[in-house]
Amino acid sequence: MSTSVAAQLAQAEILAARRRSMLLVFACTVLGAAAQILMKIGMARFDPHLMALVTNVPLIAGYVLYGINTLMLVLALREGELSMLYPIIALTYVWVTLLSYVLLHETPNLFKNVGIATIVLGVAVLGRGGRK
Amino acid sequence: MTPGLLRSMLLVFTASIIGSFGAVFLKLGAQKLTKSVFSFLNLKLAFGVALFLGSSVFYALGIRGGQLSVLYPMVSLGYIWTLLWSRLFFNEPFTRQKFLGLGLILLGVFFVGLGSS
C-alpha cells in the first residue's frame, strides 16, 4: 500500500519535472525569437565603431537575450527528454517568421510558409530519431 | 538571387558550422562538471562559449544583408553538422529517422530560399 503511494508520488514528480522543462523550453522559443528581431533591427544600423556599437541598444539587447536564452536551453535540455523538447524548440522558426512579417514588414509567401512547416517537421522527426 | 543575399547566406552558413563546433566543446566541457562551482571554469567550456560568440558575429553580419524570414531558417542547417560531429566525436549512431529529419530540413531551407525573391 505505502509503496504504491510512493510510486505514485514519484510518478507525479516525474510528470511535474517534464511539464517544467517543456514550459521552460517554450519560453525559450519566444525569448529566442525576440532576440532575433532585436539583432536584426540593431544590425540595420550597424557601424563598426566602438561608440556606435556600445550605443546600439537593440543589438546589445538582442545579444543579451540570446545569451540568456542559450543558457536556459542548456539547463532545460539537461533535464527533459529531447524527443519531446525538439519539436517545441522548432517553434522558434515559426515565431521568427511571423514576427519578420509583422514587425519587419517582410513579404509573406507560400514558399516561406511551406519551407518553415517542413523545417519544423524535420526537427521534430530528428528529435524522435535521437530517442533510444 | 542577388550577390548581397548570396554573401549573407554564406555568412549564416559559416556561422552554423562554427556554432556546431561550439556545441561539441560545450558537451565536452559539461562532461567535466562536478558539484563545485569552479568546475564551470574549464577550458573546453570556455572554448565552446568563445566559438558560440564567434559564430554569432558571422550570423549578425549575415542577417544585415537580407530578410530575416529567409536567413534565420538557414540556422537549421546547423543540425547537419551537429549530427555529423555527434557520430564522429560521441559515437552517437546515425538512424533512418535522423536522415529523414535532415532531409526534411534541407527541403525546407530550399523552399524558404525559393521564397526569397
gemmi code that builds the backbone of each chain (N, CA, C; Angstrom):
import gemmi

chains = {
    "A": [
        ("MET", (0.835, -1.198, 0.000), (0.000, 0.000, 0.000), (0.869, 1.248, 0.000)),
        ("SER", (1.729, 1.342, 1.007), (2.548, 2.551, 1.120), (3.539, 2.644, -0.036)),
        ("THR", (3.984, 1.474, -0.551), (4.924, 1.513, -1.680), (4.236, 2.047, -2.931)),
        ("SER", (2.949, 1.693, -3.126), (2.262, 2.166, -4.321), (2.012, 3.670, -4.234)),
        ("VAL", (1.779, 4.178, -3.033), (1.634, 5.622, -2.843), (2.949, 6.319, -3.171)),
        ("ALA", (4.036, 5.708, -2.722), (5.360, 6.270, -3.006), (5.626, 6.269, -4.512)),
        ("ALA", (5.219, 5.180, -5.167), (5.420, 5.086, -6.613), (4.608, 6.148, -7.342)),
        ("GLN", (3.365, 6.348, -6.846), (2.522, 7.373, -7.466), (3.114, 8.763, -7.294)),
        ("LEU", (3.649, 9.004, -6.103), (4.276, 10.300, -5.838), (5.472, 10.515, -6.754)),
        ("ALA", (6.269, 9.455, -6.923), (7.441, 9.544, -7.796), (7.006, 9.824, -9.223)),
        ("GLN", (5.915, 9.159, -9.642), (5.389, 9.360, -10.989), (4.935, 10.809, -11.179)),
        ("ALA", (4.225, 11.343, -10.171), (3.748, 12.728, -10.233), (4.926, 13.695, -10.311)),
        ("GLU", (5.979, 13.339, -9.592), (7.180, 14.181, -9.588), (7.813, 14.234, -10.983)),
        ("ILE", (7.855, 13.064, -11.645), (8.420, 12.970, -12.992), (7.597, 13.812, -13.970)),
        ("LEU", (6.260, 13.672, -13.866), (5.389, 14.430, -14.759), (5.543, 15.929, -14.561)),
        ("ALA", (5.672, 16.339, -13.295), (5.827, 17.764, -12.992), (7.140, 18.284, -13.562)),
        ("ALA", (8.204, 17.485, -13.434), (9.510, 17.888, -13.961), (9.448, 18.013, -15.476)),
        ("ARG", (8.738, 17.070, -16.102), (8.589, 17.096, -17.555), (7.853, 18.351, -18.007)),
        ("ARG", (6.779, 18.678, -17.267), (5.995, 19.869, -17.616), (6.847, 21.123, -17.436)),
        ("ARG", (7.657, 21.122, -16.371), (8.521, 22.279, -16.113), (9.488, 22.503, -17.265)),
        ("SER", (10.145, 21.422, -17.724), (11.134, 21.621, -18.781), (10.457, 21.988, -20.102)),
        ("MET", (9.231, 21.478, -20.338), (8.523, 21.859, -21.563), (8.158, 23.339, -21.552)),
        ("LEU", (7.690, 23.810, -20.375), (7.336, 25.226, -20.251), (8.566, 26.110, -20.421)),
        ("LEU", (9.674, 25.680, -19.834), (10.921, 26.438, -19.912), (11.381, 26.543, -21.366)),
        ("VAL", (11.305, 25.429, -22.087), (11.728, 25.430, -23.488), (10.795, 26.292, -24.336)),
        ("PHE", (9.491, 26.231, -24.016), (8.549, 27.071, -24.753), (8.882, 28.555, -24.548)),
        ("ALA", (9.159, 28.924, -23.300), (9.549, 30.311, -23.010), (10.805, 30.674, -23.796)),
        ("CYS", (11.717, 29.721, -23.924), (12.952, 29.943, -24.692), (12.658, 30.279, -26.151)),
        ("THR", (11.664, 29.614, -26.724), (11.385, 29.864, -28.142), (10.909, 31.300, -28.350)),
        ("VAL", (10.079, 31.790, -27.409), (9.578, 33.161, -27.524), (10.724, 34.156, -27.322)),
        ("LEU", (11.529, 33.891, -26.289), (12.670, 34.751, -25.978), (13.669, 34.751, -27.137)),
        ("GLY", (13.924, 33.572, -27.687), (14.870, 33.428, -28.791), (14.409, 34.204, -30.021)),
        ("ALA", (13.113, 34.155, -30.292), (12.570, 34.876, -31.445), (12.708, 36.380, -31.242)),
        ("ALA", (12.428, 36.837, -30.020), (12.565, 38.265, -29.708), (14.022, 38.707, -29.903)),
        ("ALA", (14.958, 37.850, -29.477), (16.384, 38.163, -29.644), (16.724, 38.342, -31.121)),
        ("GLN", (16.184, 37.482, -31.968), (16.449, 37.559, -33.411), (15.981, 38.885, -34.003)),
        ("ILE", (14.753, 39.283, -33.631), (14.194, 40.532, -34.169), (15.053, 41.715, -33.715)),
        ("LEU", (15.434, 41.718, -32.423), (16.252, 42.813, -31.898), (17.606, 42.874, -32.603)),
        ("MET", (18.218, 41.700, -32.829), (19.521, 41.669, -33.510), (19.399, 42.215, -34.932)),
        ("LYS", (18.337, 41.828, -35.610), (18.121, 42.286, -36.988), (17.941, 43.814, -37.031)),
        ("ILE", (17.133, 44.341, -36.090), (16.918, 45.786, -36.020), (18.241, 46.498, -35.714)),
        ("GLY", (19.011, 45.934, -34.767), (20.295, 46.527, -34.402), (21.283, 46.508, -35.556)),
        ("MET", (21.297, 45.407, -36.320), (22.251, 45.286, -37.421), (21.902, 46.202, -38.593)),
        ("ALA", (20.643, 46.656, -38.644), (20.252, 47.581, -39.722), (21.008, 48.896, -39.588)),
        ("ARG", (21.413, 49.230, -38.357), (22.197, 50.468, -38.176), (23.583, 50.146, -37.648)),
        ("PHE", (24.101, 48.987, -38.105), (25.440, 48.545, -37.699), (26.500, 49.505, -38.218)),
        ("ASP", (27.446, 49.836, -37.339), (28.542, 50.728, -37.689), (29.746, 50.237, -36.880)),
        ("PRO", (30.810, 49.802, -37.572), (31.914, 49.151, -36.845), (32.806, 50.110, -36.062)),
        ("HIS", (32.202, 50.972, -35.255), (32.981, 51.821, -34.355), (32.518, 51.581, -32.936)),
        ("LEU", (33.465, 51.672, -31.999), (33.167, 51.318, -30.613), (31.969, 52.087, -30.077)),
        ("MET", (31.965, 53.414, -30.295), (30.887, 54.259, -29.753), (29.537, 53.839, -30.329)),
        ("ALA", (29.538, 53.572, -31.646), (28.285, 53.182, -32.310), (27.807, 51.828, -31.797)),
        ("LEU", (28.778, 50.942, -31.531), (28.409, 49.592, -31.073), (27.843, 49.602, -29.656)),
        ("VAL", (28.509, 50.353, -28.753), (28.049, 50.332, -27.356), (26.763, 51.132, -27.152)),
        ("THR", (26.375, 51.944, -28.150), (25.108, 52.673, -28.023), (24.008, 52.025, -28.868)),
        ("ASN", (24.325, 50.906, -29.480), (23.317, 50.199, -30.283), (22.464, 49.330, -29.352)),
        ("VAL", (21.439, 49.956, -28.763), (20.632, 49.277, -27.744), (19.948, 48.001, -28.266)),
        ("PRO", (19.283, 48.038, -29.432), (18.640, 46.797, -29.895), (19.637, 45.656, -30.091)),
        ("LEU", (20.808, 45.959, -30.618), (21.814, 44.913, -30.867), (22.292, 44.293, -29.552)),
        ("ILE", (22.608, 45.181, -28.581), (23.069, 44.695, -27.274), (21.967, 43.886, -26.586)),
        ("ALA", (20.742, 44.429, -26.633), (19.611, 43.725, -26.007), (19.406, 42.365, -26.666)),
        ("GLY", (19.536, 42.335, -27.990), (19.387, 41.077, -28.721), (20.426, 40.062, -28.298)),
        ("TYR", (21.675, 40.517, -28.168), (22.768, 39.623, -27.761), (22.559, 39.097, -26.343)),
        ("VAL", (22.156, 39.999, -25.433), (21.938, 39.593, -24.039), (20.829, 38.545, -23.966)),
        ("LEU", (19.735, 38.816, -24.691), (18.609, 37.889, -24.722), (19.032, 36.541, -25.297)),
        ("TYR", (19.839, 36.598, -26.349), (20.341, 35.381, -26.990), (21.178, 34.557, -26.010)),
        ("GLY", (22.007, 35.266, -25.230), (22.847, 34.583, -24.239), (22.020, 33.922, -23.154)),
        ("ILE", (21.051, 34.680, -22.608), (20.176, 34.140, -21.558), (19.421, 32.930, -22.093)),
        ("ASN", (18.942, 33.086, -23.339), (18.175, 32.026, -23.987), (18.997, 30.740, -24.129)),
        ("THR", (20.251, 30.893, -24.562), (21.123, 29.727, -24.734), (21.329, 29.017, -23.401)),
        ("LEU", (21.570, 29.815, -22.348), (21.794, 29.251, -21.014), (20.559, 28.484, -20.524)),
        ("MET", (19.371, 29.101, -20.704), (18.119, 28.461, -20.284), (17.900, 27.151, -21.036)),
        ("LEU", (18.209, 27.177, -22.352), (18.021, 25.976, -23.174), (18.907, 24.835, -22.704)),
        ("VAL", (20.166, 25.176, -22.418), (21.107, 24.148, -21.957), (20.587, 23.504, -20.675)),
        ("LEU", (20.096, 24.356, -19.751), (19.562, 23.839, -18.488), (18.341, 22.957, -18.717)),
        ("ALA", (17.435, 23.414, -19.597), (16.204, 22.666, -19.841), (16.498, 21.330, -20.521)),
        ("LEU", (17.467, 21.352, -21.454), (17.775, 20.141, -22.207), (18.449, 19.089, -21.344)),
        ("ARG", (19.124, 19.550, -20.273), (19.770, 18.602, -19.357), (18.719, 17.766, -18.631)),
        ("GLU", (17.556, 18.401, -18.364), (16.520, 17.730, -17.593), (15.610, 16.856, -18.440)),
        ("GLY", (15.082, 17.453, -19.506), (13.979, 16.815, -20.216), (14.398, 15.834, -21.284)),
        ("GLU", (13.389, 15.216, -21.868), (13.614, 14.239, -22.921), (13.681, 14.977, -24.261)),
        ("LEU", (14.762, 14.762, -24.995), (14.999, 15.518, -26.225), (13.889, 15.335, -27.256)),
        ("SER", (13.380, 14.111, -27.376), (12.381, 13.847, -28.416), (11.128, 14.680, -28.209)),
        ("MET", (10.896, 15.074, -26.951), (9.717, 15.874, -26.693), (10.032, 17.364, -26.794)),
        ("LEU", (11.283, 17.713, -26.511), (11.638, 19.129, -26.471), (12.001, 19.682, -27.854)),
        ("TYR", (12.542, 18.838, -28.726), (12.932, 19.297, -30.069), (11.792, 19.955, -30.843)),
        ("PRO", (10.604, 19.295, -30.903), (9.513, 19.939, -31.648), (9.143, 21.304, -31.071)),
        ("ILE", (9.274, 21.450, -29.742), (8.958, 22.749, -29.132), (10.005, 23.781, -29.544)),
        ("ILE", (11.281, 23.385, -29.517), (12.352, 24.298, -29.908), (12.134, 24.794, -31.336)),
        ("ALA", (11.652, 23.896, -32.197), (11.451, 24.259, -33.604), (10.412, 25.361, -33.777)),
        ("LEU", (9.592, 25.589, -32.737), (8.603, 26.671, -32.816), (9.270, 28.026, -33.025)),
        ("THR", (10.543, 28.150, -32.604), (11.271, 29.403, -32.806), (11.208, 29.837, -34.272)),
        ("TYR", (11.323, 28.852, -35.196), (11.267, 29.180, -36.623), (9.931, 29.812, -36.993)),
        ("VAL", (8.867, 29.320, -36.367), (7.538, 29.877, -36.641), (7.439, 31.305, -36.124)),
        ("TRP", (7.879, 31.505, -34.866), (7.778, 32.855, -34.280), (8.622, 33.859, -35.066)),
        ("VAL", (9.855, 33.487, -35.417), (10.732, 34.436, -36.127), (10.108, 34.826, -37.468)),
        ("THR", (9.559, 33.842, -38.167), (8.944, 34.133, -39.465), (7.744, 35.068, -39.296)),
        ("LEU", (6.857, 34.747, -38.347), (5.677, 35.584, -38.126), (6.077, 37.003, -37.715)),
        ("LEU", (7.042, 37.112, -36.802), (7.472, 38.434, -36.348), (8.161, 39.213, -37.471)),
        ("SER", (8.881, 38.499, -38.377), (9.508, 39.169, -39.521), (8.438, 39.774, -40.428)),
        ("TYR", (7.353, 39.038, -40.592), (6.252, 39.554, -41.412), (5.632, 40.787, -40.764)),
        ("VAL", (5.321, 40.659, -39.469), (4.529, 41.694, -38.795), (5.379, 42.912, -38.419)),
        ("LEU", (6.547, 42.676, -37.813), (7.329, 43.801, -37.285), (8.332, 44.350, -38.291)),
        ("LEU", (8.891, 43.486, -39.148), (9.912, 43.954, -40.092), (9.330, 44.158, -41.489)),
        ("HIS", (8.042, 43.888, -41.626), (7.323, 44.074, -42.900), (7.968, 43.316, -44.053)),
        ("GLU", (8.451, 42.112, -43.785), (8.969, 41.273, -44.867), (7.779, 40.587, -45.545)),
        ("THR", (7.940, 40.315, -46.845), (6.801, 39.791, -47.614), (6.547, 38.316, -47.313)),
        ("PRO", (5.316, 38.007, -46.864), (4.969, 36.598, -46.680), (4.746, 35.948, -48.049)),
        ("ASN", (5.107, 34.702, -48.218), (4.693, 33.950, -49.405), (4.626, 32.463, -49.109)),
        ("LEU", (4.038, 31.745, -50.029), (3.766, 30.323, -49.821), (5.049, 29.525, -49.635)),
        ("PHE", (6.102, 29.865, -50.416), (7.375, 29.144, -50.325), (7.938, 29.199, -48.900)),
        ("LYS", (7.952, 30.423, -48.339), (8.483, 30.575, -46.976), (7.654, 29.764, -45.985)),
        ("ASN", (6.320, 29.857, -46.107), (5.447, 29.181, -45.142), (5.585, 27.660, -45.219)),
        ("VAL", (5.583, 27.147, -46.449), (5.743, 25.696, -46.624), (7.129, 25.262, -46.136)),
        ("GLY", (8.141, 26.089, -46.454), (9.509, 25.796, -46.027), (9.623, 25.704, -44.514)),
        ("ILE", (9.026, 26.668, -43.803), (9.087, 26.668, -42.338), (8.381, 25.445, -41.769)),
        ("ALA", (7.209, 25.121, -42.331), (6.469, 23.946, -41.848), (7.308, 22.680, -42.049)),
        ("THR", (8.004, 22.608, -43.182), (8.832, 21.431, -43.466), (10.007, 21.340, -42.498)),
        ("ILE", (10.628, 22.488, -42.204), (11.751, 22.505, -41.259), (11.293, 22.055, -39.865)),
        ("VAL", (10.154, 22.588, -39.420), (9.636, 22.228, -38.096), (9.387, 20.722, -38.024)),
        ("LEU", (8.779, 20.181, -39.081), (8.543, 18.738, -39.145), (9.877, 17.982, -39.098)),
        ("GLY", (10.853, 18.468, -39.856), (12.167, 17.834, -39.894), (12.834, 17.798, -38.528)),
        ("VAL", (12.764, 18.924, -37.807), (13.385, 18.979, -36.473), (12.676, 18.009, -35.529)),
        ("ALA", (11.339, 17.927, -35.643), (10.573, 17.006, -34.794), (10.982, 15.556, -35.066)),
        ("VAL", (11.095, 15.213, -36.343), (11.498, 13.847, -36.733), (12.912, 13.552, -36.225)),
        ("LEU", (13.786, 14.544, -36.366), (15.160, 14.418, -35.908), (15.219, 14.101, -34.419)),
        ("GLY", (14.396, 14.820, -33.635), (14.364, 14.622, -32.189), (13.920, 13.206, -31.834)),
        ("ARG", (12.946, 12.688, -32.581), (12.474, 11.316, -32.323), (13.562, 10.310, -32.654)),
        ("GLY", (14.367, 10.636, -33.681), (15.433, 9.730, -34.107), (16.522, 9.590, -33.068)),
        ("GLY", (16.591, 10.573, -32.161), (17.632, 10.546, -31.141), (17.249, 9.692, -29.954)),
        ("ARG", (15.971, 9.278, -29.915), (15.486, 8.515, -28.766), (15.974, 7.083, -28.830)),
        ("LYS", (16.367, 6.600, -27.718), (16.862, 5.211, -27.689), (15.754, 4.266, -27.264)),
    ],
    "B": [
        ("MET", (18.765, 35.548, -57.493), (19.426, 35.773, -56.206), (20.548, 36.804, -56.358)),
        ("THR", (20.496, 37.870, -55.572), (21.496, 38.942, -55.673), (22.804, 38.511, -54.993)),
        ("PRO", (23.931, 39.128, -55.419), (25.219, 38.808, -54.767), (25.183, 39.118, -53.271)),
        ("GLY", (24.460, 40.167, -52.895), (24.356, 40.536, -51.476), (23.708, 39.441, -50.659)),
        ("LEU", (22.632, 38.869, -51.201), (21.920, 37.806, -50.487), (22.786, 36.551, -50.392)),
        ("LEU", (23.505, 36.272, -51.491), (24.383, 35.095, -51.516), (25.470, 35.227, -50.438)),
        ("ARG", (26.023, 36.437, -50.333), (27.051, 36.710, -49.324), (26.474, 36.500, -47.921)),
        ("SER", (25.261, 37.007, -47.708), (24.593, 36.841, -46.415), (24.377, 35.372, -46.094)),
        ("MET", (23.943, 34.611, -47.111), (23.689, 33.194, -46.897), (24.982, 32.462, -46.540)),
        ("LEU", (26.069, 32.829, -47.209), (27.369, 32.212, -46.915), (27.805, 32.514, -45.485)),
        ("LEU", (27.568, 33.763, -45.040), (27.929, 34.151, -43.672), (27.133, 33.326, -42.652)),
        ("VAL", (25.827, 33.191, -42.884), (24.989, 32.419, -41.961), (25.404, 30.939, -41.977)),
        ("PHE", (25.737, 30.454, -43.166), (26.191, 29.072, -43.334), (27.480, 28.844, -42.529)),
        ("THR", (28.431, 29.776, -42.662), (29.688, 29.698, -41.900), (29.404, 29.720, -40.400)),
        ("ALA", (28.473, 30.612, -39.999), (28.119, 30.701, -38.581), (27.587, 29.366, -38.073)),
        ("SER", (26.825, 28.674, -38.914), (26.247, 27.397, -38.479), (27.337, 26.348, -38.248)),
        ("ILE", (28.400, 26.393, -39.050), (29.497, 25.438, -38.862), (30.263, 25.749, -37.569)),
        ("ILE", (30.637, 27.026, -37.400), (31.379, 27.419, -36.196), (30.564, 27.108, -34.936)),
        ("GLY", (29.251, 27.433, -34.989), (28.383, 27.199, -33.841), (28.287, 25.727, -33.477)),
        ("SER", (28.304, 24.864, -34.497), (28.188, 23.421, -34.222), (29.418, 22.905, -33.477)),
        ("PHE", (30.600, 23.483, -33.779), (31.802, 23.122, -33.018), (31.691, 23.635, -31.581)),
        ("GLY", (31.037, 24.805, -31.437), (30.799, 25.337, -30.099), (30.025, 24.340, -29.255)),
        ("ALA", (29.003, 23.743, -29.867), (28.177, 22.766, -29.146), (28.999, 21.546, -28.733)),
        ("VAL", (29.921, 21.120, -29.615), (30.780, 19.968, -29.301), (31.620, 20.258, -28.055)),
        ("PHE", (32.217, 21.462, -28.016), (33.069, 21.796, -26.867), (32.257, 22.004, -25.596)),
        ("LEU", (31.028, 22.552, -25.737), (30.159, 22.683, -24.564), (29.864, 21.302, -23.986)),
        ("LYS", (29.598, 20.354, -24.877), (29.293, 18.986, -24.420), (30.522, 18.369, -23.741)),
        ("LEU", (31.692, 18.550, -24.358), (32.925, 18.030, -23.756), (33.165, 18.664, -22.390)),
        ("GLY", (32.914, 19.978, -22.313), (33.122, 20.697, -21.056), (32.110, 20.284, -20.005)),
        ("ALA", (30.858, 20.073, -20.438), (29.790, 19.727, -19.498), (30.040, 18.358, -18.864)),
        ("GLN", (30.728, 17.486, -19.603), (31.035, 16.161, -19.059), (31.973, 16.247, -17.855)),
        ("LYS", (32.701, 17.370, -17.777), (33.667, 17.524, -16.684), (33.070, 18.216, -15.459)),
        ("LEU", (31.783, 18.609, -15.570), (31.178, 19.362, -14.480), (30.991, 18.499, -13.238)),
        ("THR", (31.306, 19.106, -12.085), (31.062, 18.439, -10.813), (30.170, 19.338, -9.979)),
        ("LYS", (29.996, 19.031, -8.711), (29.161, 19.867, -7.843), (29.818, 21.219, -7.573)),
        ("SER", (31.138, 21.281, -7.743), (31.850, 22.518, -7.446), (31.603, 23.575, -8.513)),
        ("VAL", (31.389, 24.823, -8.041), (31.148, 25.938, -8.959), (32.366, 26.158, -9.852)),
        ("PHE", (33.542, 25.844, -9.319), (34.777, 26.105, -10.066), (34.930, 25.182, -11.280)),
        ("SER", (34.177, 24.091, -11.281), (34.277, 23.190, -12.427), (33.720, 23.844, -13.692)),
        ("PHE", (32.969, 24.950, -13.528), (32.486, 25.696, -14.686), (33.633, 26.391, -15.410)),
        ("LEU", (34.713, 26.631, -14.649), (35.860, 27.320, -15.231), (36.791, 26.330, -15.907)),
        ("ASN", (36.266, 25.535, -16.838), (37.180, 24.658, -17.547), (37.364, 25.122, -18.986)),
        ("LEU", (38.513, 24.773, -19.540), (38.949, 25.319, -20.826), (37.985, 24.963, -21.958)),
        ("LYS", (37.478, 23.735, -21.934), (36.601, 23.292, -23.016), (35.292, 24.080, -23.027)),
        ("LEU", (34.751, 24.304, -21.836), (33.526, 25.083, -21.729), (33.772, 26.509, -22.240)),
        ("ALA", (34.891, 27.094, -21.835), (35.233, 28.456, -22.252), (35.403, 28.526, -23.769)),
        ("PHE", (36.041, 27.510, -24.338), (36.252, 27.481, -25.781), (34.911, 27.341, -26.514)),
        ("GLY", (34.016, 26.534, -25.950), (32.678, 26.382, -26.524), (31.941, 27.709, -26.563)),
        ("VAL", (31.998, 28.441, -25.448), (31.335, 29.746, -25.384), (31.957, 30.707, -26.396)),
        ("ALA", (33.304, 30.680, -26.490), (34.008, 31.552, -27.432), (33.580, 31.253, -28.879)),
        ("LEU", (33.450, 29.970, -29.191), (33.022, 29.591, -30.542), (31.596, 30.080, -30.816)),
        ("PHE", (30.724, 29.973, -29.806), (29.355, 30.471, -29.973), (29.361, 31.969, -30.246)),
        ("LEU", (30.196, 32.702, -29.495), (30.285, 34.145, -29.696), (30.794, 34.461, -31.102)),
        ("GLY", (31.848, 33.738, -31.515), (32.397, 33.944, -32.853), (31.359, 33.665, -33.922)),
        ("SER", (30.622, 32.592, -33.727), (29.588, 32.230, -34.689), (28.514, 33.317, -34.771)),
        ("SER", (28.193, 33.914, -33.613), (27.136, 34.925, -33.612), (27.555, 36.198, -34.354)),
        ("VAL", (28.879, 36.458, -34.407), (29.355, 37.629, -35.159), (29.116, 37.412, -36.661)),
        ("PHE", (29.479, 36.217, -37.147), (29.221, 35.881, -38.555), (27.725, 35.958, -38.855)),
        ("TYR", (26.940, 35.425, -37.909), (25.499, 35.403, -38.101), (24.929, 36.827, -38.184)),
        ("ALA", (25.363, 37.683, -37.241), (24.853, 39.057, -37.203), (25.197, 39.800, -38.493)),
        ("LEU", (26.440, 39.615, -38.966), (26.835, 40.262, -40.224), (26.016, 39.688, -41.384)),
        ("GLY", (25.663, 38.425, -41.267), (24.876, 37.774, -42.312), (23.469, 38.334, -42.432)),
        ("ILE", (22.779, 38.486, -41.286), (21.379, 38.913, -41.359), (21.246, 40.387, -41.741)),
        ("ARG", (22.369, 41.089, -41.770), (22.328, 42.502, -42.165), (21.885, 42.636, -43.622)),
        ("GLY", (22.315, 41.696, -44.468), (22.114, 41.865, -45.909), (20.966, 41.092, -46.517)),
        ("GLY", (19.932, 40.783, -45.743), (18.809, 40.051, -46.333), (17.640, 39.982, -45.377)),
        ("GLN", (16.566, 39.334, -45.839), (15.380, 39.214, -44.995), (15.622, 38.179, -43.897)),
        ("LEU", (15.166, 38.520, -42.680), (15.317, 37.592, -41.558), (14.490, 36.320, -41.800)),
        ("SER", (13.332, 36.487, -42.463), (12.461, 35.335, -42.711), (13.074, 34.368, -43.724)),
        ("VAL", (14.165, 34.775, -44.384), (14.875, 33.874, -45.295), (16.147, 33.342, -44.628)),
        ("LEU", (16.856, 34.226, -43.907), (18.163, 33.856, -43.364), (18.073, 33.073, -42.053)),
        ("TYR", (17.101, 33.408, -41.185), (17.036, 32.682, -39.915), (16.787, 31.185, -40.113)),
        ("PRO", (15.856, 30.796, -41.012), (15.640, 29.346, -41.212), (16.909, 28.596, -41.610)),
        ("MET", (17.873, 29.313, -42.210), (19.131, 28.655, -42.603), (19.943, 28.173, -41.396)),
        ("VAL", (19.627, 28.724, -40.213), (20.293, 28.275, -38.986), (20.075, 26.772, -38.786)),
        ("SER", (18.935, 26.283, -39.279), (18.619, 24.859, -39.103), (19.611, 23.948, -39.834)),
        ("LEU", (20.401, 24.517, -40.743), (21.447, 23.726, -41.406), (22.472, 23.232, -40.387)),
        ("GLY", (22.529, 23.920, -39.243), (23.448, 23.509, -38.186), (23.212, 22.072, -37.730)),
        ("TYR", (21.972, 21.587, -37.889), (21.670, 20.212, -37.496), (22.500, 19.201, -38.290)),
        ("ILE", (22.833, 19.554, -39.538), (23.671, 18.654, -40.351), (24.980, 18.402, -39.629)),
        ("TRP", (25.633, 19.506, -39.243), (26.949, 19.388, -38.596), (26.832, 18.702, -37.255)),
        ("THR", (25.798, 19.097, -36.479), (25.624, 18.502, -35.155), (25.521, 16.974, -35.252)),
        ("LEU", (24.749, 16.506, -36.232), (24.587, 15.057, -36.417), (25.918, 14.401, -36.769)),
        ("LEU", (26.645, 15.097, -37.644), (27.936, 14.573, -38.109), (28.933, 14.495, -36.954)),
        ("TRP", (29.054, 15.586, -36.197), (30.018, 15.618, -35.083), (29.608, 14.655, -33.975)),
        ("SER", (28.272, 14.504, -33.743), (27.800, 13.584, -32.700), (28.245, 12.164, -33.017)),
        ("ARG", (28.197, 11.824, -34.306), (28.623, 10.494, -34.733), (30.145, 10.349, -34.575)),
        ("LEU", (30.836, 11.420, -35.023), (32.298, 11.381, -35.084), (32.937, 11.419, -33.688)),
        ("PHE", (32.453, 12.333, -32.838), (33.125, 12.569, -31.563), (32.467, 11.862, -30.383)),
        ("PHE", (31.168, 11.571, -30.482), (30.485, 10.971, -29.334), (29.885, 9.595, -29.647)),
        ("ASN", (30.199, 9.087, -30.844), (29.725, 7.752, -31.232), (28.217, 7.588, -31.166)),
        ("GLU", (27.476, 8.678, -31.402), (26.020, 8.545, -31.436), (25.645, 8.018, -32.821)),
        ("PRO", (24.873, 6.938, -32.872), (24.624, 6.295, -34.164), (23.745, 7.130, -35.092)),
        ("PHE", (23.979, 6.995, -36.401), (23.049, 7.524, -37.396), (21.830, 6.608, -37.382)),
        ("THR", (20.652, 7.185, -37.516), (19.458, 6.343, -37.645), (18.698, 6.803, -38.882)),
        ("ARG", (17.768, 5.959, -39.327), (16.992, 6.331, -40.503), (16.191, 7.598, -40.222)),
        ("GLN", (15.683, 7.690, -38.962), (14.880, 8.870, -38.616), (15.695, 10.151, -38.635)),
        ("LYS", (16.934, 10.050, -38.229), (17.786, 11.247, -38.267), (17.975, 11.712, -39.707)),
        ("PHE", (18.208, 10.755, -40.619), (18.375, 11.116, -42.035), (17.093, 11.711, -42.597)),
        ("LEU", (15.953, 11.119, -42.206), (14.664, 11.618, -42.669), (14.469, 13.067, -42.199)),
        ("GLY", (14.751, 13.313, -40.918), (14.618, 14.658, -40.367), (15.519, 15.641, -41.084)),
        ("LEU", (16.752, 15.211, -41.331), (17.728, 16.058, -42.015), (17.263, 16.389, -43.432)),
        ("GLY", (16.731, 15.382, -44.119), (16.226, 15.577, -45.480), (15.108, 16.606, -45.506)),
        ("LEU", (14.200, 16.501, -44.526), (13.087, 17.445, -44.449), (13.605, 18.861, -44.192)),
        ("ILE", (14.609, 18.980, -43.311), (15.172, 20.291, -43.002), (15.792, 20.920, -44.256)),
        ("LEU", (16.564, 20.120, -44.996), (17.184, 20.619, -46.230), (16.126, 21.069, -47.232)),
        ("LEU", (15.077, 20.264, -47.372), (13.982, 20.595, -48.279), (13.329, 21.911, -47.846)),
        ("GLY", (13.117, 22.039, -46.538), (12.507, 23.257, -46.003), (13.343, 24.486, -46.279)),
        ("VAL", (14.659, 24.387, -46.056), (15.557, 25.521, -46.300), (15.539, 25.879, -47.792)),
        ("PHE", (15.483, 24.850, -48.646), (15.404, 25.069, -50.091), (14.133, 25.843, -50.451)),
        ("PHE", (12.994, 25.434, -49.874), (11.719, 26.127, -50.127), (11.801, 27.585, -49.685)),
        ("VAL", (12.326, 27.798, -48.469), (12.419, 29.163, -47.948), (13.296, 30.005, -48.878)),
        ("GLY", (14.375, 29.396, -49.382), (15.254, 30.105, -50.319), (14.513, 30.515, -51.579)),
        ("LEU", (13.616, 29.631, -52.048), (12.813, 29.965, -53.229), (11.910, 31.165, -52.961)),
        ("GLY", (11.536, 31.323, -51.696), (10.654, 32.434, -51.345), (11.378, 33.746, -51.147)),
        ("SER", (12.709, 33.753, -51.387), (13.493, 34.953, -51.080), (13.312, 36.074, -52.097)),
        ("SER", (12.917, 35.724, -53.329), (12.830, 36.782, -54.354), (11.460, 37.459, -54.365)),
    ],
}
model = gemmi.Model(1)
for chain_id, residues in chains.items():
    chain = gemmi.Chain(chain_id)
    for i, (resn, *xyz) in enumerate(residues, 1):
        res = gemmi.Residue()
        res.name, res.seqid = resn, gemmi.SeqId(i, " ")
        for name, pos in zip(("N", "CA", "C"), xyz):
            atom = gemmi.Atom()
            atom.name, atom.element = name, gemmi.Element(name[0])
            atom.pos, atom.b_iso = gemmi.Position(*pos), 0.0
            res.add_atom(atom)
        chain.add_residue(res)
    model.add_chain(chain)
structure = gemmi.Structure()
structure.add_model(model)
structure.setup_entities()
